[in-house]
C-alpha cells in the first residue's frame, strides 16, 4: 500500500455522443469490462491507499457494478455537475486525513498503462511541485490545450486552449492530457480560489493552475511515451478504436 497516494477518478459524464446517451459513458465496455473498471484496477495496481470515484449520470449502474465486483472504492455523487473542478471538490471529504499525492484520472481513459503512471509519480516526487501534468506529443494537436514551458523546458508556465492560442502557440505539439498528480493540500487550497467565470458557469480544474502560477508554486510536466494511452473515449468510433488497440496489446 502506498500511503502517500490517493486516486480520484472522474466518472460522472453523460456521453452524449455515444450510441446510447442514456447510458453512463464509463460503463461502455472494453474486453467485456466497463471502462471505469479498467481505471479502478489501474488505481489498485498502483497500491493507492484511497480510491474515490466521482459519479453522476446513471450513478447507480456505476456504483452497483463496482460493488458487485468488490472494488475497494468510495463513490461520491457530483450533483449538479458543474465542471471538472467541481467534480474534484466532491473528493475533499473522502480524502479527509490523507496527506500526500492525489492522482486525478478519468473513467473514460481506459488504455493508460501502470508503467506510464508510475513514471509520472516518480517524476513528480523527484522535485517538489504543486502539480505535475501528464502530457502527450501529437502529430496533430488541433483542439487540445497546449503546454507552455519555461525557457529551459523543466517547468510549465501555462496551458492555453486551442481556441485561445496564438498562431505560434498552435505549432506546439505537446498537449494537456487531463491526467495530473497534485500535492493534496495545494490542490484543495487552490480549489477554494477558483470561480465559474465562464459561459458554462462551471468550475474548471485547470483554473487551479492559474492559482499556482500566481503564487509561484512550481508546476511540472512529463510526456507519455505513447500518446494513444491518454486518448479519452467520447464517440462510438473512438470506443471501437480503443477496443482494437486493447486486443492488439494482448497479442
Buried (B, 14 or more C-beta within 10 A) or exposed (E): EEEBBBBBBBBBBBBEEBEEEEBBBBBBEBEEBBBBBBBBBBBEEBEBEBBBBBBBBBBEBBBEBBEEEEBEBBBBEBEEBBBBBBBBBBBBEBBEEBEBBBBBBBBBBBBBBEEBBEBBBEBBBEEEBBBBBBBBBBEEBEEBBBBBBEEEEEBBEBBBEBEEBEEEBEEBBBBBBBBBBBBBEBBBBBBEEBEBEEEEEBBBBBBBBBBBBEEEBBBBBBBBEBBBBBBBBBEBEBBEBBBEBBEEEEE
